[in-house]
């Protein structure tokens, strides 16, 4: 699945995750608050953000070639 993450600054990132729950696990602490520390958002560990600065997470619909 693909997700678009928009930061408070307006910067947008496209990330891949198995599910929203898997992505959420990376972003939320046990108290159900956004983490206030740097976390990786990609498998290659090249994109590191502070989840407390995330404004929006959107699931992107993947287009298929069929009708």
C-alpha positions as a printed NumPy array, in Angstrom:
array([[  0.   ,   0.   ,   0.   ],
       [  1.09 ,   3.55 ,  -0.682],
       [  0.521,   6.457,   1.664],
       [  1.094,  10.18 ,   1.232],
       [  2.371,  11.839,   4.384],
       [  2.048,  15.606,   4.557],
       [  4.153,  17.418,   7.103],
       [  3.112,  20.619,   8.905],
       [  5.565,  22.484,   6.635],
       [  3.661,  21.283,   3.548],
       [  6.384,  18.858,   2.45 ],
       [  4.885,  15.6  ,   1.136],
       [  6.351,  12.095,   1.164],
       [  5.102,   8.93 ,  -0.53 ],
       [  5.829,   5.826,   1.554],
       [  5.037,   2.133,   1.181],
       [  3.707,   0.078,   4.071],
       [  1.985,  -3.292,   4.422],
       [ -1.041,  -1.621,   5.992],
       [ -2.162,   1.497,   7.801],
       [ -1.807,  -0.391,  11.086],
       [  1.849,  -1.132,  10.305],
       [  2.491,   2.525,   9.476],
       [  0.601,   3.655,  12.57 ],
       [  2.762,   1.388,  14.727],
       [  5.821,   3.37 ,  13.607],
       [  4.223,   6.748,  14.329],
       [  2.278,   6.285,  17.577],
       [  3.537,   5.628,  21.095],
       [  1.802,   3.352,  23.652],
       [ -0.222,   6.344,  24.954],
       [ -1.747,   6.714,  21.453],
       [  0.071,  10.02 ,  20.86 ],
       [  2.313,  10.771,  17.903],
       [  5.921,  10.054,  18.776],
       [  8.096,  13.117,  19.374],
       [ 11.325,  11.579,  18.087],
       [ 12.833,  10.762,  14.718],
       [ 11.57 ,   7.565,  13.072],
       [ 12.238,   5.968,   9.704],
       [  9.31 ,   5.895,   7.292],
       [ 10.828,   3.634,   4.664],
       [ 12.335,   0.155,   4.514],
       [ 15.623,   1.489,   3.14 ],
       [ 15.897,   3.759,   6.193],
       [ 16.61 ,   6.873,   4.166],
       [ 13.59 ,   8.959,   5.236],
       [ 13.512,   9.98 ,   8.872],
       [ 10.864,  12.347,  10.261],
       [  9.431,  13.458,  13.58 ],
       [  5.816,  12.165,  13.6  ],
       [  4.677,  15.019,  15.847],
       [  5.095,  17.28 ,  12.778],
       [  2.818,  15.181,  10.539],
       [ -0.275,  17.032,   9.41 ],
       [ -2.013,  14.349,   7.347],
       [ -1.708,  10.695,   6.251],
       [ -3.613,   9.643,   3.123],
       [ -3.968,   6.19 ,   1.61 ],
       [ -3.311,   6.409,  -2.124],
       [ -5.523,   4.396,  -4.435],
       [ -3.422,   2.334,  -6.792],
       [ -4.613,   2.495, -10.392],
       [ -5.095,  -0.702, -12.381],
       [ -4.952,  -1.037, -16.143],
       [ -8.387,  -2.713, -16.332],
       [-11.726,  -0.968, -16.222]])
